[in-house]
Structure formats: structure tokens, C-alpha cells
């Protein structure tokens, strides 16, 4: 269990670094979508396999495109 001081420090960090906090939340949501646990796992169990597969394939396509964009950006001269 986190102490009140730890909670206050965490909230203060989140206020000072909203971009990092937003990125971390988005990353965590994506990870939970791919590998659901707890209540989310029970919710995913109610979705038919074909729909889940299509969602994961769409996510895979987007990740592949994002990685390609990052690779292209790294290869640009002057970076």
C-alpha cells in the first residue's frame, strides 16, 4: 500500500509531466488490450473470436505503420 506522501508525490509528478503521464496511460491501455487480466479478461471472453482477431490485426497494422514511420525518421539525414 502506498503512503499518503507517495500518493502526493505521484500526483505532483503527474501535474508537472502531463505528456509523460498521458503516454504512460495510453501505453498501459494498449498493453491491457493485448493481454487482458481481471475484469477486462472477463469482458473479452464475451467477444467472439473473429472480432477479437480483427481488432488485434488492426492494432498490429497500426503498430507496424508506426514502427516504419519511426525507422524512416531515424534514417533522415540531419537527425
C-alpha positions in Angstrom: 0.0 0.0 0.0 1.3 3.4 -0.9 1.7 6.0 1.8 -0.1 9.4 1.5 3.3 11.0 0.9 3.9 8.7 -2.1 0.5 9.4 -3.5 1.0 13.2 -3.2 4.4 12.9 -4.8 3.0 10.8 -7.7 0.1 13.3 -8.2 2.6 16.2 -8.2 4.8 14.4 -10.8 1.7 13.9 -13.0 0.9 17.6 -12.8 4.4 18.6 -13.8 4.7 16.0 -16.6 1.2 15.7 -18.3 2.7 14.4 -21.6 4.6 11.6 -19.9 1.5 10.7 -17.9 -0.7 10.6 -21.0 1.8 8.5 -22.8 2.1 6.1 -19.9 -1.7 5.7 -19.6 -2.1 5.1 -23.4 0.7 2.5 -23.3 -0.8 0.8 -20.4 -4.2 0.7 -22.0 -2.7 -0.8 -25.2 -0.9 -3.5 -23.1 -4.1 -4.4 -21.3 -6.0 -4.6 -24.6 -3.5 -7.1 -25.9 -3.1 -9.1 -22.7 -6.3 -8.5 -20.6 -6.5 -9.5 -17.0 -9.2 -9.4 -14.3 -12.5 -7.8 -15.2 -11.2 -6.9 -18.7 -10.4 -10.5 -19.3 -14.0 -11.5 -18.5 -15.2 -8.8 -20.8 -13.0 -10.0 -23.7 -14.3 -13.5 -23.1 -17.8 -12.3 -24.2 -16.5 -11.1 -27.6 -16.5 -13.5 -30.5 -13.1 -14.8 -31.6 -13.3 -13.3 -35.1 -14.0 -9.8 -33.8 -11.1 -10.0 -31.3 -8.8 -11.3 -34.1 -9.8 -8.4 -36.4 -9.2 -5.9 -33.6 -5.8 -7.3 -32.9 -4.9 -7.4 -36.6 -5.9 -3.7 -36.9 -3.7 -2.9 -33.9 -0.8 -4.9 -35.4 -1.2 -2.9 -38.7 -1.1 0.4 -36.9 1.9 -0.7 -34.8 3.7 -1.8 -38.0 3.0 1.6 -39.7 4.2 3.5 -36.6 7.4 1.5 -36.5 8.0 2.1 -40.2 7.5 5.9 -39.6 10.0 5.8 -36.8 12.5 3.9 -38.9 12.1 6.4 -41.7 12.5 9.3 -39.3 15.7 7.9 -37.9 17.2 7.4 -41.4 16.7 11.0 -42.4 19.9 12.9 -42.6 20.5 15.6 -40.0 18.8 13.7 -37.2 
